Amino acid sequence: MNLTTFPRASTALHTDRYELTMVEAALQHGTADTKCMFEVFARRLPGARRYGIVAGTGRLLDLIRDFRFDDAELNWLRENDVVTTRTLDWLADYRFSGSIWGYQEGEAYFPNSPVLVVESSFAEGVLLETLVLSVLNYDSAVANAATRMVTAARGRPLAEMGSRRAHEQSAVAAARAAYIAGFDATSNLEAGRTWGIPTMGTAAHAFTLLHDSEEEAFRAQVAATGPETTLLVDTYDVAEGVRAAVAAAGTELGAVRLDSGDLPTLVVEVRQLLDSLGATGTRITVTNDLDEHAIAALSAVPVDSYGVGTSVVTGSGSPAAGMVYKLVARRGDDDGWVPVAKKSPEKISVGGRKFPVRRLNSARIAVEELIYVGDGPEDTDSRSALERPLYVQLVDNGTIDDRFTGPAGTRLAREHRAKILSELPADASRLGRGDPTLPTNFSS
C-alpha cells in the first residue's frame, strides 16, 4: 500500500512556539544558516528497565516529509502575531534539506545512546525538535513495554487491543510500536490499513447481552464467522459459558476468551473442562488488564495467547521514554566542528559529533555500548569485527530513504528487533528493576 494515496496534512504546527521564536531570533542575528548537529538521547531508561527499543522512526520520516508551512499555517501564524513577516517568508519555503542518521528502528538502546542525529542549518534542525521527541518518546515507550511483555509471554502470541485507552491517533501509533516489539496482531483497523499489521477481534460482552441466552449469542457468532472463532465465555458463569460455547460450535471451536476473574486458577479449570468436553484443540486466550508481570505469572498455566490493552498503550507505567533533543556541535569560523554541551546539574550532555557501535565478545554477545566522539555518523566502518556500527542513514540532503517507511519499513523494524535481541546478555530479559544491561562508554 502506498501511503501517498491518502490525503496528507501539514505537520508544521505540531511544534512548540519557542521553536519558531528561536528561528526568528537566529534570522535576525544572522545565525540561522549555521551548520549544526542535533542529537536525540535518553539520560536514563524509564522504570529502571534493562534496555529500550527505538520505535517511531518510520512514522517520523513521513511526518518530516509533510513538515511544511502552507497557506493555512502561515495565515494562522500571521493572524496570531507569532512571528514577523520576514520569518513567515522564510517558513513559506521550508523543506528539510539536511541529513539524518539514527539507530535502525527496532534497535536496542541504553542511557546516552545517540539514537538520532540531525545535521542541518540551525533553523532547519531546531524546528524539528518537538515533532521528533513527540514521536520517539511515545512510540519507544510503547515498544519498551511491549518487548517486556513479549519476553514474559515466552513465545505465546500477543494481540494489542488498547485503542479505547488512548487518543485515537496514539492508538494507531501504539499498535505499530507494539507490532515492531513483537506483538502479533492489533484490534485497530487503521493500524492494519496504514501499517500492514494483522488485525483480530470477534465479539464483546455487548453481543452476548443482546441475546436471550449465551448459547443463542454463540450460535449467532458461529453462524457468522465459523467454528474457528473465539467466544467470550465470562459474561455470566464461566463454566456454563464454556459448555454453551462447545454446544454452539462443537469440539472444533477455535478458542475461548477469559476477561475477568482469578486467571491462573480459572485457566486451569477451563482447560480441564474443555478437554472433558472433547474440545482438546480449543485454545484459551486471556485479557483483563494484563501487563508484563501478570503475563509472567501466567507462564505456568495453559494459556495459548494474550490480549493486552491499557498497559501497552500507556508504556506500562512509563508513558514517555525520556528522550531529549540537544545541540551537540556547530560549525566554527574555520568551518571545523565545535562541540557544545549543557553543564546543568543532572542534565549534563556530551558534546561533539559521534559514531556509536555495539561491542561484542567472541560469542557475539554484546558487552558495551561504545560511542566514539569526534567521528561523525557517516563513519560507518567499525573499528573491529567485534564492533557493530549502529547508524543507518535515514535522510540524505533532504531525501528520505523510503526503505524505512510505510508497511515495508514497519516489517523491517520488526525483523530487526527480533534479530538484535539474540546479542543481548541474558539478564536483559529480567523484568525486575535494575541497572541497564550494557554500560555506555565514550571514547575520543
N, C-alpha and C positions, 0 to 999 in steps of 0.2 A: 504494500500500500504506500502511496506517495502522499506524505503529509501536506504537500503543497496543494493538494486538491481541496483542502479545507480553507475557508476564509481566514486570513491571518491578520490579527490586530497588532498595532504597535505596542511594544513593551516599554517604551521610553519613560513613562511616568511611574513604572514600578520601581521607584527610586526615592531616595530621601532628598529633601530640598537642599541640604547643605552640599550635596554633590554638585548641583548647578551653581550655587553661590561660589564654590571654590573655583569652578571653571571661569566664572565671570571675573573673579579677582586675578586669576592667572592670565587671562586675556588682557586685562588692563595693565598688568605688571610685565608682560612680555615673556612669561614662563610657561604658557600653555603648551608650547611645542617642545619643551624639554623632554628628551627621551628618558623614560623611566621604566622601572621594573617593579611590579606589584606582586605580592606573594600571599597565597592563602595557606593557613596552617591552624592547627588547634594546639593550644598550650598544654592541654591535658585531655584525657579521654573521659567522657561523661560517665558517671556511675561507677568509677574505678574499674572500668572494663579492661580486658586484656589486649584488645586491638579494635580498630574501627574498619569499616568498609566504605570506600568512596562511592557515592551514588549521586546521580543528578546531572552528570556531565553531559550526557546526550540531550537531555531536556534543555540544559543551559545553552548549548550551542544553537539550538533552534531559537531560543529567546534572544540571543545576541544577534542572530540574523534579522530579527524583527525589531531590533532596538533602533528606532528612527523617529524623528520628530516630524510628523505630518501636520497638515493644517489644523486639525482638531487639537493636537497637543500644543502647537505653537500659539494658537489663539487663546487657549486656556491660560498658558503662562503669561501672555501679554495682558489679558484682562485682569489677572490677579497680581500683576506687578511683581512677578517672581524674579525676573532678570531684565536687563536692559535690551534695547533694540539690537545693539551690537552683538550681544550674546545670542539673541534669538536668531539672528542671521547666521551665526556660526552653527547653532544647533540644527538649523534647517538643512545643512549639508552633511550632518553627522552620519557617517557609516564607519563602523570599527574597521580600521585598516592595519592594526597591529598583528602581533603573533601571540599565540597562547600554547603553552606546554602544560602537561599535567600527568599525574598518576592515571593510568588507564582506569576507566570506570570498572568497578568490581575489585579493584586492588585493595589490599590491606594498608592501613596507615597507623601511625603512632604519634605520640606527642612531638610537636615541632616538625613533623614531616611536611615538606613544602609541596602540598598536594596539587597546587595550581599556580602557574606563573603567567602573568600578563605583561608583555613587553610592548610599549606603545608610547605615544606622547602622554604627558601628564594628563591633559584634558580628556583624551580618549579613554585612558585607563581608569581614571578616578570616577568617571560616570558609571562604570560597570559594577562598582563595589557593592551596592545594595542588592542588585539583581543576583550577582554571583553568590553572595552569602545567603540570601533567602532560599535559593535553590539547594546549594550544597549543604547548608545546615539542616534543612528539613529532610531532604532525601537521604542523607548519610545517617541521620538519627534513626530513621525508619529501618534502613539497611543494617545498622548496628544492632538494633533489637531483633530484627528478623533473622540474622545469621546466628544469633544465640538460640533462637527457637528451633532453627534447622538443626543445629548441633544437638539440642535436647531431644529432638524427635527421633534421632538415630535411624534415619533413612525412611521413616514413615512419612507419607505425603502431608503437606500443609496447604491449606487454602486461606487466602487473605479475604476477609469479609467485614472490613471496618468502615465502609463508606458512610454509614449512618452515624459515625462518631467523629467525623472530620468535615472540614469545609469541602464543598463539592469539588473544587479544583485540587485541593490537597488530597482528596480521596483517590483521584486518578494518579497523582504523583506517588502516593504511598503504595498503591498496587504495583506500580512499576519498580519501585525500590525494593519491595519485598520479593518480587519475582527475581530480580538481579541477585538478591541474597540467598536464593534457593527455594522460595515458596513455589508451589507447582501450579497454582491457579488463583483467580480472583473472582469475586462476585460482581465486580464493577464492569459494566458493558463498555463504557467509554474507554477504560484502560485496555479492554480487548480490542476495540476498534483502532485506537490510536497507536498502541504499542505492540499489538500482536500477541498479547498474553492469553493463554487458555482461560475460558470462563466456566463457571459452575454455579449451580443453585437449583433447588427444587421447590420447596414449599415451606411456609412458616406456620405458626400456630393458628393464624387467622383462617387458613384454608380448612383446618380441622374444625374450628369453631363455626364455620359456615354451614356444616352438615349436622344432621341429627345424631350421628354416631361416628366414632373414629373409623370403623371399618368402611362405612359409606364414603368417607373422605378419602381413605386409602384406595378404595376401588376406583374412585374417580381419577385420582392421580395416576394410578397404574394404567388405566384405560387411555390416558392422555400421553404418558411418557414411557410406558412399558415396564415390565417387572424388574429391570435393572436399575430402577430409580432408587432414591434414598427417601425413606419415610421417617418423619419426625414422630417419635413414639412417647414423648413425655408430656403431652398436653394434660393428661389425666393421670392414670395409674400406669407406670412403665411396663409392668409385666403384662397387663391386659393390652396395652398398646402393641407390644411385641407380638402377642398372639393374634391380634387383629391384623397386623401388618403381614404376617405369614399367611393368614387366611385370605387376605386380599390379593397377594402377589404370588403365593406359592413358595416353595422352597428355593426358587430361583431368584428371590428378592435380592436386589443388589446390595443395599445397605440400610441400616437404621441409624438415626442420629439422636444423640442424647445432649440436651441443652441445659440440664439442671441436675441438682442432687449431689450426693457423695459419689463423685465419678469413679474413684478407684474401686470402691465396693460394687457400684452399680454396673460397671463394665463387666466384671467377672460374672455377676448374676445374669446379665443379659446374654453373655456368651454361652453360658451353660443352658439357658432357656432356648436360645436359637438352635443349639446343637440337638437338644432334646426334641425339638420340633422338626428336625431334619434339614434345617436351613444352615448347614455347616459351612457353606460358602458365602453366607451373608456377612458383609463387613460391618464394623462398628466405627462410626465417626463421632467425635465429641467436640463440643463448642463450649459455651458458658464461661466467658471472661478468662480465657486461658492466657498465661504468659509463659516465659521460658521455664520458670520454676515449677509451675503447675504441669507443664508438659513433661518435665523431667520426672516429676512424681508419678506420672502415669506410665513410665517406661517399662515397669514390671508387669503390667496388666495387658490383656489382649485388645488394645486399641489398634485400629487399622489406619486411621487418618485423623487429622485435627483441622478445625476451623478457628481462626484467630481474628478478632476484631479490634476492640478498643486498644489493647496493649500494643499491637504492632503499629497502628497509625499514630500513636502518641509517643513512640520511641520507648515504650516500656519503662516509664519513669524519667526518661531523659529526652525531652521533646526537641532539643536542639543539640547539634554536635559541638557547639562552642568554637567554631572556626572564625578566624578574623582575616582581614584583608589589609595588608600593610605595604607601604612603600619601603623597599629594601635597597634600592640602588637608583642612581640617576647619573646622567652624563655630565661630566665636568667641563670646564672651559677648554681643556685639552682634548676633549672628546673621549676621554677614558671614563670608566665606570667608577663612581664614588659610592662606597657602601654607606647606607644610612640606617639608623635603628633607634627604637624607643628605649629609654633607660628608666622608665617609670617603674617603681617597685611593684612586683607581682605581674607586671606587663612587659617585661623585657623581651625584645625581639633580637634576632641575629641578622645583621645587615649583610649585604653582598649578594652577588649572583651565585646560584647554587646548582649542583648536579647530584641528585640522590641515587644511591644504589642500595640494594639489599645484599648484605654479605652473608654467604652461605658457608657451611663446613663441608668436609669431604663427602658427607652423606646427603648433601643438598638440602640440609635443614638450616633455616635462617638463624643467625646468631646476632645480627646487628643491623640497624638502620643507619647507614653511614652517609653523611651529607658533605660532599666536597664544596668548600666555599671559595669563590673566586672564579671557578669554571661556570660556564653558562649552560642553559638547558639544551643547547644544540650539541653539547659534548656527549654524544650518545655511546661512545666506545667505553666499555668497562675497563677497569684497571687490571682485572684478572678474570680468569674463567669462573671464579667463585664470587664475582660481584655482578648481580643482575641489575642493569640500568632500569630505572623506574619511570622515566619520562617518555611520553609519546607526544608528537606534535598534533595539536587539535585544530589550530588556526595558523595559516601561513600567510602573512601580509594581507589579512582580511579575508582569505579564502578558507572556508570551513571544510574540514575533512569529513565528508558525509559517511564514511565507514562507521563513525561513532554515533550517528543519529538514527532516528526512526526505529521501527521494529527490528531491523537487522542489527543496529547498534545496541539495542536492548539485549538481544540474544548474545551478542559478542561479550557484553559486560557480564552477563550471567555465566557464560562459559569461562571467562577469565577468573571470576570469583571462585568457581569450583576448582579451577586448576591451581591457583596460588595457595589455597588453604593447605595443600599437602606439604608445603615447605615450612609451615609454621610449627614451632615446638609444640609438644603435646599439651603443655599447660595452657595454651591458647584457648582450649575448649572448656576450661573450668568456668562455671557460672558464678562462683563467689567473687566478692570484691577483692581486688588485689592490684599489684603493680602491672604495668604493661609487659607483655610477654617478650618484647625486644627493647633494648635501650636505643636511644637515638643519640648519635655522636657526630660531632662536626670536625672536619679536617681541612686545614688550609692547603 
